[in-house]
Amino acid sequence: MMRGGPLIDGLVGAPVPDGTVVVSDGRVSWVGPSAKAPAAPRDAPVIDTQGATIMPGLIDCHTHMFYERYATILDIDAKHSIERATINAVLNVKKMLDTGFTTIRDVGSRGAIGVSVRDAINEGTITGPRVLAGGPIISTTGGLGDFLPQWLSNTHSLGLVADGVEEIRTAVRRLVKLGVDVIKLEATGHAISRSGGMRMATMTEEEIAAAVREAHKYGKRVAAHAQSLGGILNALRGGVDTLEHGSELDDECIALLRKGTTVYVPTISNLYSYTEEGRKIGVPESIIEEVDRSAPAWIRSVKLAKEAGIPIAMGSDVGNRYPNGRNAVELEMLVRHEFTPLEAIQSATRISAYALGLSAELGTLEVGKQADVIAVGPNPLDDIRVLQDSANVRVVVRGGRPLKRMT
């Protein structure tokens, strides 16, 4: 039982001023005002959360757990060995958990890092959040994940190169065999992609649709890296489950989002990470300038989607420039752009659970759902930035199991 302090349940109603959550067998068995709470069983632990806000565990839909503040995309493959990258991932998932993220989705991993860390957490070998694991990003030749020169190869690259419908189907099957939970596609390139920059639509609508059909056949959801308008339209028409970045939405994109089931994951903090952190770690000025030129369209895209009532899920993409553990910087950026703190929190709870197909189990504090609960003080509704500091996250419970408790 967690008792005392404001309670945010992740639903659309106002917070409860003084709330209690009762947990039985790893699930929420009662939630509501403390004045109406049932008595705790004699042997049940009671966590006093007076002075802290009780809320659902946070969900980050866009992480790369092995990232370690790489200056360029080339560093992702070249700076660290696969063994060192795995160590980074083990350390980073603990940082995420300590800041209240009880579920993360890894949308791009070198080799089997994501799958291996997920399995080690599930086995109890290491401590971390619930992980939906990705593998290498399916990339066309010279595209997002194929960034090394022609004379170099990498057996554990972030990218899995495939061209044409048949190769892409095969790539999906290879990732399913690896054991992933999510398939990540490129729909556009990166600022230094060898076959065109971030404005290049690199994968066709037909290729994307084939990947989606194949992934769905195996029960896997599909995320698409898409920044330019052409790539975004290909991804939406191809039926992806989540649109990552989506930094050039227009009215046609909004209409497709309304009509379909794709959820928008804008990763707006990715934009600010270049201008606020990029120079500190040696990001080339040309890349910072290119990303900065995309800022007005990216900000406008988030505004268009919000005004249209499109579900917007939380994805941080931290580890690129903002360090892992600061995942909630995305919530700060949403609040900068006309979200209320409560709306930002709902983006990282209820809507993110919906984006991942986990609404029946996670995202809100409701009877019967898995007990993913955190207690945070000071109140994030007063200052959303408190969620970026692990010292403010006093209690973390995942699946009814306390994994962090500060005295």
Secondary structure, DSSP 8 states (H G I E B T S, - for coil): -EESS-B--SSSS--BSSEEEEEETTEEEEEEEGGG-----TTS--EE-TTSEEEE-EEEEEE-TT----SSHHHHHHTS-HHHHHHHHHHHHHHHHHTTEEEEEE---STTHHHHHHHHHHHTSS---EEE-B-SEEE-TTSTT--S-TT---TT-SEEE--HHHHHHHHHHHHHHHT-SEEEEESB--TT-TT--TT-B-S-HHHHHHHHHHHHHTT-EEEEEE-SHHHHHHHHHHT-SEEEE-TT--HHHHHHHHHS--EEE--HHHHHHHHHHGGGGT--HHHHHHHHHTHHHHHHHHHHHHHTT--B-----TTSSS-TT-TTHHHHHHHHTT--HHHHHHIIIIIHHHHTT-TTTSSS--TTSB--EEEESS-TTT-GGGGG-GGGEEEEEETTEEEEE--
